[in-house]
Amino acid sequence: MEKKDLVREALSSVEELSSIMREYDSTQHIYGGYKIYQTEAHMIEQIGNNPGVSATQLALIFAKTISACSQIIKRLMQKGLITQYLVPENARVRKLYLTKAGKIVYLDHRRLENHIFHRDMEEFEDISNQEIETFLKISGKIRKCFICDLEEQKRTLARHDRSYKRA
């Protein structure tokens, strides 16, 4: 197979993997008896790892807007998994903590992630360290290509928006 065909196949494989990962993230999971999405589980994980973290700090960690994080925080509060406390010195800052139920979800999520990691390690038994290093090198190149495409699209959109405003 020619190199260009192999590269096309690799990029196609990444697209398929991306689709599977989107499906995985959009499917609810059961942790500690609660049905939650992966974004919620990861938010609980961060709050559990960093008690007293703020929505602003979470937005930076997840590279999301504060508004997007606030929506997830609101859902987690409605489910009784986290609580927030106002900072007396600054009423706009709210520190986030896990509730008792949130700690159960946090621990169950950690337990399940450890289980999955050990199961996944078995899948890699017949793959050498060198092959994994090669994969990391290739996936780094693919990542760089996608970042380049993303930046190019942002510039194209900005030019489009500027020309649209003039028209």
Phi, psi and omega in degrees: 000140179286157183301317181298325178290322177295318179296316177301317180295320178297314180294323176296320178297321178295319178300317179296316178299318178300319178296317178296319180293322176297318178297317179301315181290333182271359178263135178289149178237157178257120175230124178058028179085002180251137175273115179219158177275161181301321179299323177291318179298319179291327176293316177300318179301314180294320179293320177295323179283335184226068181305135180091006178294153179255167178298323179297317179294320178295322178300320178292316181300316185266359183055047178237168175285158176299323179299316179297317178295321180298324178295318178293317178301316180299316179298318180293325177291319179298327178279356179076023184264338177224163176223162179228149178232136177286144175276121184304324182286337184212099186295347180277342182264129179238127179267139185252140180220154175281143171277180177302315178295321179298323178293325177295315178298316180302311181292321179292320177298315178299316180299314182293320178297322176296318178300312181297319180299315180295322175296316180295325178301325177297325178295335183264004183303323183268012179248130182282162175302320180298320178295321178294318177298321177296316177302315180298321178296314180293315181295329174296320177295316179297317177303315180299319178298316180293321177297318178299314178298318180298314179297320178297317178296322178297318178295319179297316178297319179297316178298318179299314181296321179295316181289328179294321181293327181286333186284000000 
